[in-house]
Amino acid sequence: MSSRKKKQKASLLAHSQLLSAEEETKKRKSDDFLGKVEDNLNEGEENLNEREEFNKSPASSESSKNGLFLRHNLYSNRDIGNCDDETSSDDFSKRHLIGVEGESLTEKYLSADIFTMLYLCKNNTHVTIFCIIIALFQFTIIILLIISATNRGTDNVFGIPPQITEVVRFCQFFAILLMVASQDDFVNAIAYFSDGYSPLILEKAPHASLFKYYLCGLLKLVEGGLSLFITFVLIVQGDQVLGIFLNFAALSFVYSIDDVFFCLAGNFFFTDELGVLVGQIRTLKVPIPTRYPSSENNISSYRLVHIVYICTFVIVGWLILVVKQYEGAFSCESITVQFGDESFFTFGSFSGAYDRIGLMGEQKDRVGNRFIYLRRTYKDAIFAYCKNEMAWTFTSVSEEGENYLNIDPCDYDAKSAETKTYNIEETGNTKWFTWNAVSLQISEFDFFSLRCPDQCTDCNGVGNCNDNVCTCTPGNYGLNCEFKGDILCKELSQSKRKEASFGHVSTPFQIASEFNNSSISFHERPVYYRNIFEKKNLFINRTQSDIILFIGRRWAFYRIEITEGSDPLAKVIEILEGYSSTHTSSIGHEYGPKYFSGEVTFGARSDKGSPIEIPWYGAVLIGNGPNSTVYQIDKRSPVDAELLCVKCNSLTNPCHNKGICDQKDLDTFGVCECESKYIGNLCEADDPSIPDWW
């Protein structure tokens, strides 16, 4: 009995040991399994604990816990063919190749973004639609930014400033480096294509076809390239340090829009399928056909080469822009200036075109790293920058024959408001000042206009463009030959609805060049004149010439006497030369104006190239010196006179009072056919011989 109990005890002990061994084996297998699960979760599911803690809270319902448990089970499923799985890890913002030192690296993580989601998901599902909508949304914003950052229709399309300070240029350089380093989409797209496509990926992602590989890679490359482009444009447009980095910070958000929506999808803000797919993208290892070097340092070098190439390309482009800035490629080659003359009458004669002088290396081609602009016609005045005043200034020669190279821009006649701008065109929107000899203080101009005209191309088809200067064929006028001879009024007469203040109503004014093959102009407008012969008695004859010319801000009417036997046209040329040398409202020292017209603004509707249909005023003497006299407009003395074009044109000079212009075509002039009760070349006046009741 004792022996049998011993055998039973031994049998029970053996059975217990066997059960213990089986339990130990099960426990070890369970631990191994849990270890693998834990490793898998640590690799791509660091936010799972937060969700589990939320499910344990009283605020969560039992259904929420069950839903999260379902997602937890989905995490362990590595088959993503149906886009139904998710792992979540916010620590994988930087993707890297997988492998250990000494082994060939054949797998990698894909970049965590919308484009990878489109690459891996099942076709024709709501996931596909979601990815396309986000991609289109991002592309639309970037394209709108590019459109708004460009100045279409101008030579400087991207609005590059004419010049910047060295501090700003230094910041541009570092902003460009930061731009390339932070633009991961473009860099990843290049690495994506250099790695190549492996059919083995279909084992883990059966919908990742070769077509979608190239489609998604191309979308990422274009998006990254456009983001780089607009960021580069805004950086080189900046002329202030703060503005450069503010633009850069704003654009950093724009080209990370896809990443933002990817993270929202990973946090289950949209659908469970999107959340599951995001989690699996973050943990999925895909094969690559390229065999990388085994050294981890070599891998970093390989990836770094892409960034170095991009940086080199962008910096070379930036250096080209820097050189072009210094050469003046983004500065105005010429400026068109118009001074007001109501307060300071002599300034009006300095209105007109000013050309940028000098190329690289020429003596005194710039002041304060800003270009000098020289008056085109007479080369007797400049616009330049004065460092002492921190303003752009206008300075004329103090003595006749003085070289412009000797002009000191700080010994100025007029100056802009204080500014540091390198672009003189910006001063056209600010106030300009000059010294008032009467009040003995700085006074503001009543009118000032400065603009950078478009580059001349065809000169409106009636001139030749050389060095951005139009040379008009005879009979055509204007800085860009805009006053074409076929539509410019060639003959003026006094309106019959006004008094004959100019006298000699029956004698019209004609363009001076009509009497000679040569073209006579002043301030790029024609000169009108007429000769009036008077027989005073049997022995004395007198010839007078009435001249109308444009003096920069308005038209002026002069009446001079011509000696018997002299050439009237030669006298007109002599008068113009005298006016140009004195820069006053008088012609030499001998003649003064009788009348002044109202203001004419360059490019406005009143600027028709001829003095038609504008008011006239008397002239008053305000200064009398040893070599010149100065007259000014007297708006208290309006003149009851008006000049009209003798010939009509249906578009540019129509008949009045329902008159019909008899012309061959729209590009020619004709004669007005007036109704019975109207008279005048343009039917502008009532016929006094017809009673009012008729």
C-alpha positions in Angstrom: 0.0 0.0 0.0 2.8 2.3 0.8 4.5 1.4 -2.5 1.3 2.2 -4.4 0.9 5.6 -2.7 4.5 6.3 -3.6 3.8 5.5 -7.3 0.7 7.7 -7.3 2.6 10.5 -5.7 5.4 10.2 -8.2 2.8 10.1 -11.0 1.1 13.2 -9.7 4.4 15.0 -9.4 5.4 14.1 -13.0 2.0 15.3 -14.2 2.4 18.5 -12.3 5.9 19.0 -13.7 4.5 18.4 -17.2 1.7 20.9 -16.7 4.2 23.4 -15.3 6.4 22.9 -18.4 3.4 23.3 -20.7 2.3 26.4 -18.8 5.9 27.8 -19.0 5.9 27.1 -22.8 2.6 28.8 -23.2 3.7 31.7 -21.1 6.9 32.1 -23.1 5.1 32.0 -26.4 2.6 34.5 -25.0 5.4 36.7 -23.9 7.1 36.4 -27.3 3.8 37.3 -29.0 3.1 40.2 -26.7 6.7 41.3 -27.2 6.2 41.3 -31.0 3.0 43.2 -30.6 4.6 45.7 -28.3 7.5 46.2 -30.7 4.9 46.7 -33.5 3.0 49.2 -31.5 6.2 51.1 -30.4 7.1 51.3 -34.1 3.9 53.0 -35.3 1.3 53.4 -32.5 2.6 55.8 -29.8 -0.7 57.6 -29.6 -2.6 54.4 -28.8 -2.1 54.7 -25.0 -3.8 58.1 -25.1 -6.8 56.6 -26.8 -7.0 53.7 -24.3 -6.8 56.2 -21.4 -9.7 58.1 -23.0 -11.7 54.9 -23.3 -11.2 54.2 -19.6 -12.5 57.6 -18.6 -16.1 57.9 -17.4 -16.8 60.2 -20.3 -16.4 57.5 -22.8 -19.1 55.0 -23.6 -18.9 51.3 -24.0 -19.4 51.6 -27.7 -16.4 53.9 -28.0 -14.3 51.4 -26.2 -15.4 48.7 -28.5 -14.7 50.9 -31.5 -11.2 51.6 -30.3 -10.6 47.9 -29.6 -11.6 47.2 -33.2 -9.0 49.8 -34.4 -6.4 48.2 -32.1 -7.0 44.9 -33.8 -6.7 46.6 -37.2 -3.3 48.0 -36.2 -1.8 44.5 -36.1 -3.0 43.7 -39.7 -0.2 44.6 -42.2 -2.3 44.0 -45.3 -3.4 47.4 -46.6 -4.8 46.3 -49.9 -8.3 47.6 -49.1 -7.1 50.8 -47.3 -8.8 49.6 -44.1 -5.9 49.6 -41.7 -4.2 52.2 -39.6 -1.2 52.7 -37.4 -0.5 56.1 -35.9 2.9 57.6 -35.0 3.6 61.3 -34.8 7.3 60.7 -34.5 7.9 59.7 -38.2 8.0 63.2 -39.6 11.5 62.3 -41.0 11.5 59.2 -43.1 14.7 57.1 -43.3 16.0 53.9 -44.8 15.7 50.8 -42.7 18.7 48.5 -42.0 21.6 48.0 -39.7 25.2 48.7 -40.3 26.9 46.1 -42.4 23.7 45.0 -44.2 22.3 45.9 -47.6 19.4 48.2 -47.2 16.4 47.1 -49.3 13.4 48.6 -47.5 12.3 52.1 -46.6 9.5 54.0 -45.1 7.3 56.1 -47.5 6.8 59.8 -46.8 3.7 60.4 -44.7 1.6 62.7 -46.8 -1.5 62.8 -49.0 0.4 61.7 -52.1 1.5 58.5 -50.5 -2.1 57.9 -49.4 -3.2 58.3 -53.0 -0.5 55.9 -54.1 -1.4 53.0 -51.8 -5.2 53.2 -51.5 -7.8 51.3 -53.4 -8.9 53.0 -56.6 -12.3 54.8 -57.0 -13.0 55.1 -53.3 -13.7 58.0 -51.0 -10.1 57.9 -50.0 -9.1 58.6 -53.6 -11.5 61.5 -53.8 -10.3 62.9 -50.5 -6.7 62.9 -51.7 -7.5 64.5 -55.0 -9.5 67.3 -53.3 -6.7 68.1 -50.9 -4.1 68.1 -53.7 -6.3 70.4 -55.9 -6.9 72.7 -53.0 -3.2 73.0 -52.3 -2.3 73.5 -56.0 -5.0 76.2 -56.3 -3.6 78.2 -53.4 -0.1 78.0 -54.8 -1.1 79.0 -58.3 -3.1 82.0 -57.0 0.0 83.1 -55.0 2.1 82.9 -58.1 -0.4 85.0 -60.1 -0.6 87.6 -57.4 3.2 87.8 -57.1 3.7 88.5 -60.8 3.4 91.8 -62.7 2.1 90.6 -66.0 2.4 93.0 -68.9 5.6 94.6 -67.6 9.2 93.9 -68.3 9.9 93.2 -64.6 7.4 90.3 -64.4 8.4 89.2 -60.9 8.7 92.6 -59.4 12.4 92.3 -58.5 13.5 95.5 -56.7 16.1 97.6 -58.5 18.6 97.3 -55.7 18.7 96.3 -52.0 21.0 96.8 -49.1 23.8 94.3 -48.2 22.0 93.3 -45.0 18.8 92.3 -47.0 20.9 90.4 -49.5 22.6 88.5 -46.7 19.2 87.6 -45.3 18.0 86.5 -48.8 20.9 84.1 -49.0 20.1 82.4 -45.7 16.4 82.4 -46.4 17.1 80.5 -49.6 19.1 77.8 -47.8 16.3 77.5 -45.2 13.7 77.3 -48.0 15.4 74.3 -49.6 16.1 72.5 -46.3 12.4 72.9 -45.2 10.8 72.0 -48.6 10.7 68.2 -48.0 8.1 67.5 -50.7 10.5 68.4 -53.5 13.5 66.7 -52.0 11.5 63.5 -51.2 10.0 63.5 -54.7 13.5 63.4 -56.2 14.6 60.6 -53.8 11.3 58.9 -54.6 12.1 58.7 -58.3 15.8 57.9 -57.8 14.9 54.9 -55.6 12.6 53.5 -58.3 9.6 51.3 -58.4 9.6 47.7 -57.1 6.8 45.2 -58.1 7.5 43.5 -54.7 5.4 46.3 -53.1 2.3 44.7 -54.5 2.7 41.9 -51.8 2.0 44.5 -49.1 0.0 47.1 -51.1 -1.8 45.4 -54.0 -3.1 48.7 -55.4 0.3 50.5 -55.6 0.6 50.1 -59.3 3.4 51.5 -61.5 1.0 54.1 -63.0 0.1 55.4 -59.6 3.7 55.4 -58.6 4.6 57.9 -61.4 1.4 59.9 -61.0 1.8 60.5 -57.3 5.5 61.1 -57.6 4.9 63.7 -60.4 2.2 65.4 -58.3 4.5 65.7 -55.3 7.4 66.9 -57.6 5.2 69.6 -59.2 3.7 70.7 -55.8 7.2 70.9 -54.3 8.6 72.7 -57.3 5.8 75.3 -57.4 6.2 75.8 -53.6 9.9 76.4 -54.1 9.3 78.7 -57.0 6.8 81.0 -55.2 8.9 81.1 -52.0 12.0 82.0 -54.1 10.1 84.8 -55.9 8.8 86.3 -52.6 12.3 86.1 -51.1 13.9 88.0 -54.0 11.1 90.5 -54.1 11.7 91.5 -50.5 13.6 94.7 -49.8 13.1 94.5 -46.0 14.5 91.8 -43.6 11.3 91.4 -41.7 9.2 91.1 -44.9 11.4 88.3 -46.2 11.0 86.1 -43.2 7.3 86.9 -42.7 6.6 85.8 -46.3 8.7 82.7 -45.8 6.8 81.8 -42.6 3.4 82.3 -44.3 4.4 80.1 -47.2 5.7 77.3 -44.9 2.1 76.7 -43.9 0.8 76.8 -47.5 3.1 74.0 -48.7 2.4 71.9 -45.6 -1.4 71.9 -46.2 -1.3 68.2 -47.4 0.6 67.3 -44.2 -2.0 69.0 -42.0 -4.8 67.1 -43.6 -2.8 63.9 -43.4 -2.4 64.3 -39.6 -6.1 65.2 -39.2 -7.0 62.0 -41.1 -4.6 60.0 -38.8 -6.4 61.4 -35.8 -9.8 60.1 -37.1 -11.2 63.5 -37.9 -12.7 62.2 -41.1 -13.4 58.5 -41.5 -12.1 55.4 -39.9 -10.8 54.1 -43.2 -8.6 57.2 -43.6 -7.4 56.9 -40.0 -6.5 53.3 -40.4 -4.7 54.0 -43.7 -2.6 56.8 -42.2 -1.5 54.5 -39.4 -0.4 51.8 -41.8 1.5 54.3 -44.0 3.5 55.3 -41.0 4.6 51.8 -40.3 4.8 50.2 -43.7 8.2 49.1 -45.0 8.3 48.9 -48.8 11.1 47.3 -50.9 13.3 49.4 -53.1 15.2 48.1 -56.1 18.3 50.2 -55.6 21.0 48.8 -53.3 22.4 51.5 -51.1 25.9 51.4 -49.5 26.0 49.7 -46.2 27.5 52.6 -44.3 24.9 54.9 -42.6 27.1 57.9 -43.3 27.1 57.1 -47.0 23.3 56.9 -46.9 23.2 60.4 -45.4 25.6 61.6 -48.0 23.5 60.1 -50.8 20.4 62.0 -49.6 22.4 65.1 -48.9 23.5 65.2 -52.6 19.9 65.9 -53.6 19.7 68.9 -51.3 23.2 70.2 -52.4 22.1 70.0 -56.1 18.9 71.9 -55.4 20.7 74.5 -53.3 23.3 75.0 -56.0 20.7 75.5 -58.7 18.7 78.0 -56.6 21.7 80.0 -55.4 23.1 80.2 -59.0 19.7 81.6 -60.1 19.8 84.1 -57.2 23.4 85.2 -58.0 22.3 85.9 -61.6 19.5 88.1 -60.2 22.1 89.9 -58.0 24.3 90.7 -61.0 21.3 91.9 -63.0 20.3 94.1 -60.1 23.7 95.7 -60.1 23.6 96.2 -63.9 20.3 97.9 -63.6 18.2 95.3 -65.3 15.3 95.9 -62.9 15.7 99.7 -62.8 13.8 102.1 -65.0 15.8 102.7 -68.2 14.0 106.0 -68.6 11.5 108.1 -66.6 8.8 110.5 -67.8 8.5 113.5 -65.5 6.0 116.3 -65.4 6.3 119.3 -63.1 3.4 121.5 -62.0 4.0 125.2 -62.7 1.3 127.1 -61.0 3.5 127.9 -58.0 6.9 127.5 -59.7 6.4 128.2 -63.3 9.9 127.6 -64.6 9.8 123.9 -63.5 7.3 123.1 -66.2 9.9 123.5 -68.9 11.9 120.6 -67.4 9.1 118.2 -67.9 9.9 115.3 -70.3 12.0 112.2 -70.6 15.1 111.4 -68.5 17.4 108.5 -69.4 19.4 106.4 -67.0 23.1 107.1 -67.6 26.1 104.8 -67.5 26.7 101.1 -67.5 28.8 99.1 -65.1 32.2 100.8 -64.7 31.3 104.2 -66.2 32.3 107.2 -64.2 29.6 108.4 -61.8 26.8 106.3 -63.2 25.1 106.2 -59.7 25.0 107.9 -56.3 24.3 106.0 -53.1 24.1 102.8 -55.2 21.2 104.4 -57.1 21.3 105.3 -60.8 21.4 108.9 -62.2 18.8 110.0 -64.8 19.8 112.7 -67.3 17.4 114.9 -69.3 17.2 113.4 -72.7 16.9 116.4 -75.0 19.2 119.0 -73.5 21.3 117.0 -71.0 21.1 119.9 -68.5 19.4 118.4 -65.5 19.5 115.2 -63.5 17.5 113.1 -61.0 19.8 111.5 -58.4 19.9 110.4 -54.8 21.3 112.7 -52.0 22.5 110.7 -49.0 22.5 113.8 -46.8 18.9 114.6 -47.4 17.9 110.8 -47.7 15.8 111.8 -50.7 15.8 111.7 -54.5 16.6 115.2 -55.9 16.2 117.2 -59.1 19.2 119.4 -60.0 19.7 121.6 -63.1 23.0 123.0 -64.4 23.8 126.3 -62.8 25.6 127.7 -65.8 25.1 127.2 -69.5 27.5 124.6 -70.8 28.2 123.0 -67.4 28.8 119.2 -67.6 26.2 117.1 -65.8 29.1 115.1 -64.3 29.8 118.1 -62.2 26.3 118.4 -60.8 26.0 117.8 -57.1 22.7 116.1 -56.3 22.6 117.6 -52.9 22.8 121.1 -54.4 19.2 120.5 -55.6 16.4 122.5 -57.1 13.7 120.1 -55.9 13.6 117.0 -53.7 11.3 114.1 -52.8 10.0 113.2 -49.4 12.5 111.4 -47.3 12.9 107.8 -48.5 15.4 105.0 -48.7 14.0 103.4 -51.9 16.2 102.4 -54.7 13.3 102.6 -57.1 12.8 106.3 -58.2 9.4 105.4 -59.6 8.1 105.1 -56.1 8.7 108.8 -55.5 6.1 109.6 -58.1 3.5 108.7 -55.5 5.0 110.9 -52.8 5.3 114.7 -52.3 8.0 116.8 -53.9 9.3 120.1 -52.6 11.3 123.1 -53.7 12.6 126.3 -52.2 10.1 129.2 -52.4 12.1 132.4 -52.9 9.0 134.5 -51.9 8.0 132.8 -48.6 11.7 131.7 -47.9 10.7 128.2 -47.0 10.3 124.7 -48.5 7.0 124.5 -50.4 5.2 121.5 -52.0 4.6 121.3 -55.7 1.0 121.7 -56.8 1.5 118.8 -59.2 4.3 116.2 -59.8 4.3 113.1 -61.9 7.1 110.6 -62.4 6.6 107.2 -64.0 8.6 104.5 -65.6 7.2 104.1 -69.2 7.0 100.7 -70.9 9.9 99.6 -73.1 9.5 100.9 -76.6 8.9 98.1 -79.2 7.3 99.2 -82.5 6.8 102.9 -81.6 3.2 102.6 -82.7 4.3 101.6 -86.1 5.6 105.0 -87.1 9.1 105.1 -85.6 12.2 103.2 -84.8 13.3 102.1 -81.4 16.9 102.4 -80.5 18.2 102.0 -76.9 14.6 102.3 -75.7 14.2 105.7 -77.4 11.7 106.1 -80.2 12.7 108.2 -83.2 9.4 109.1 -84.9 9.1 109.5 -88.7 8.3 113.0 -89.9 4.8 114.1 -89.1 4.5 111.8 -86.0 5.1 113.0 -82.4 5.3 111.8 -78.8 7.8 109.9 -76.6 6.4 106.7 -78.1 5.1 108.2 -81.3 1.6 108.0 -79.9 0.5 111.2 -81.7 0.3 109.7 -85.2 0.2 112.1 -88.1 -2.8 110.4 -89.7 -5.0 111.2 -86.7 -3.3 114.4 -85.4 -4.9 117.7 -86.1 -2.8 119.5 -88.7 -4.8 122.7 -89.0 -6.4 124.8 -86.2 -9.0 127.5 -86.3 -10.7 129.6 -83.7 -14.1 128.4 -82.6 -17.0 130.5 -83.8 -18.8 130.0 -80.5 -16.1 132.1 -78.8 -14.9 135.6 -79.3 -12.0 136.1 -81.6 -9.5 136.9 -78.8 -6.6 135.6 -80.9 -7.6 137.8 -83.8 -7.4 137.1 -87.5 -10.2 134.5 -87.5 -9.9 133.7 -91.1 -6.2 132.6 -90.8 -5.7 129.1 -89.5 -2.8 127.7 -87.6 -0.7 125.0 -89.3 1.9 122.5 -88.1 5.3 124.0 -88.8 6.6 120.8 -90.4 3.9 121.1 -93.1 5.9 123.9 -94.7 9.1 121.9 -94.9 10.2 118.3 -95.1 11.8 118.6 -91.7 9.8 117.9 -88.5 9.7 120.7 -85.9 8.6 119.7 -82.4 8.9 120.9 -78.8 8.4 118.6 -75.8 7.6 115.8 -78.3 4.6 117.8 -79.6 4.1 119.7 -82.9 4.6 123.5 -83.1 1.7 125.4 -84.7 2.1 128.8 -86.3 0.6 131.2 -88.8 1.9 134.2 -90.6 -0.2 137.4 -90.7 0.7 140.0 -93.3 -0.4 143.6 -92.6 0.0 146.6 -94.9 0.2 149.6 -92.6 0.6 152.2 -95.4 2.2 152.7 -98.8 5.7 152.4 -97.4 5.5 150.1 -94.4 4.5 146.4 -94.4 4.4 144.3 -91.2 4.5 140.5 -90.9 3.5 138.9 -87.6 3.9 135.2 -86.6 1.6 133.6 -84.0 3.3 130.5 -82.5 1.6 127.9 -80.2 3.9 125.4 -78.6 3.8 123.0 -75.6 6.0 124.1 -72.7 5.8 121.0 -70.5 2.7 121.5 -68.5 0.6 123.7 -70.8 0.5 125.3 -74.3 1.7 128.9 -74.7 0.7 131.4 -77.4 3.4 133.9 -78.6 3.1 136.7 -81.1 6.3 138.0 -82.7 7.2 140.3 -85.6 9.1 139.0 -88.6 11.4 141.3 -90.5 10.5 141.7 -94.1 12.4 139.2 -96.3 13.3 136.8 -93.5 12.3 133.1 -93.5 9.4 132.6 -91.0 10.3 129.0 -90.4 13.9 129.9 -89.6 12.6 132.4 -87.1 10.5 129.8 -85.4 13.5 127.5 -85.0 15.5 130.4 -83.5 12.7 131.1 -81.1 12.6 127.5 -79.9 16.4 127.5 -79.4 16.1 130.6 -77.3 13.4 129.2 -75.2 15.4 126.0 -74.5 18.5 128.0 -73.4 16.7 130.2 -70.9 14.3 127.6 -69.4 11.8 130.4 -68.7 8.4 131.3 -70.1 10.0 134.0 -72.3 11.5 133.4 -75.7 15.0 134.7 -75.3 14.8 138.1 -73.8 12.8 139.7 -76.6 9.3 138.2 -76.5 6.9 137.0 -73.9 3.8 134.9 -74.1 0.4 136.5 -74.6 -1.7 133.5 -73.4 -1.4 130.2 -71.6 -3.7 127.2 -71.9 -5.1 125.1 -69.1 -3.1 122.2 -67.7 -2.4 119.2 -69.8 -1.4 116.0 -68.0 0.7 113.4 -69.8 -1.4 110.5 -71.0 -4.7 112.1 -69.9 -7.7 112.6 -72.3 -6.7 116.3 -72.6 -3.3 115.3 -74.0 -4.3 115.0 -77.6 -1.0 116.3 -79.1 -2.6 119.6 -80.1 -4.2 122.5 -78.2 -7.8 121.8 -79.1 -10.8 122.3 -76.9 -8.9 123.5 -73.8 -9.4 126.8 -72.0 -7.0 129.8 -72.3 -5.8 132.4 -69.8 -3.8 135.6 -69.8 -0.1 135.8 -69.0 1.4 138.1 -66.4 5.0 139.2 -66.0 6.5 138.0 -62.6 10.2 138.5 -63.1 12.5 140.6 -65.3 16.2 139.9 -65.3 19.2 141.0 -67.4 19.0 137.9 -69.7 15.4 136.7 -69.4 11.9 137.5 -68.3 9.5 135.2 -66.6 5.8 135.1 -67.2 3.2 133.1 -65.3 -0.4 132.1 -66.0 -3.1 134.4 -64.6 -6.2 132.3 -64.0 -8.0 135.5 -62.9 -8.0 136.5 -66.6 -9.7 133.8 -68.7 -9.7 134.4 -72.4 -12.8 133.9 -74.4 -11.1 131.8 -77.1 -11.0 128.2 -78.2 -9.1 126.3 -80.8 -10.7 123.6 -82.9 -9.4 121.3 -85.6 -10.4 122.5 -89.0 -10.9 118.9 -90.2 -13.2 116.4 -88.6 -12.8 112.7 -87.7 -15.7 110.6 -86.4 -13.6 109.1 -83.7 -11.0 111.7 -82.6 -12.6 115.0 -83.6 -16.4 114.6 -84.3 -18.7 117.2 -85.6 -20.9 119.1 -83.2 -24.6 119.6 -83.1 -25.5 116.5 -85.1 -23.2 117.4 -87.9 -22.0 114.6 -90.2 -18.3 114.1 -90.9 -17.7 113.4 -94.6 -14.6 111.2 -94.6 -13.3 108.3 -96.7 -12.5 106.1 -93.7 -12.0 106.3 -89.9 -8.2 106.9 -90.3 -8.6 110.0 -92.3 -10.0 113.5 -91.8 -13.0 115.0 -93.5 -15.3 118.0 -93.7 -18.4 118.5 -91.5 -21.8 118.8 -93.1 -23.8 121.0 -90.7 -27.5 121.5 -90.3 -28.8 124.7 -91.6 -28.8 126.6 -88.3 -25.2 125.8 -87.4 -21.9 127.2 -88.6 -18.2 126.6 -88.0 -15.7 124.0 -89.2 -17.2 121.5 -86.7 -20.7 123.0 -86.6 -19.9 124.3 -83.2 -21.8 127.6 -83.2 -25.3 128.8 -84.0 -25.8 130.8 -87.2 -26.5 134.4 -86.0 -28.3 135.1 -89.2 -31.0 132.7 -88.4 -33.5 133.8 -85.7 -34.0 131.8 -82.6 -37.6 130.9 -83.5 -36.6 129.2 -86.8 
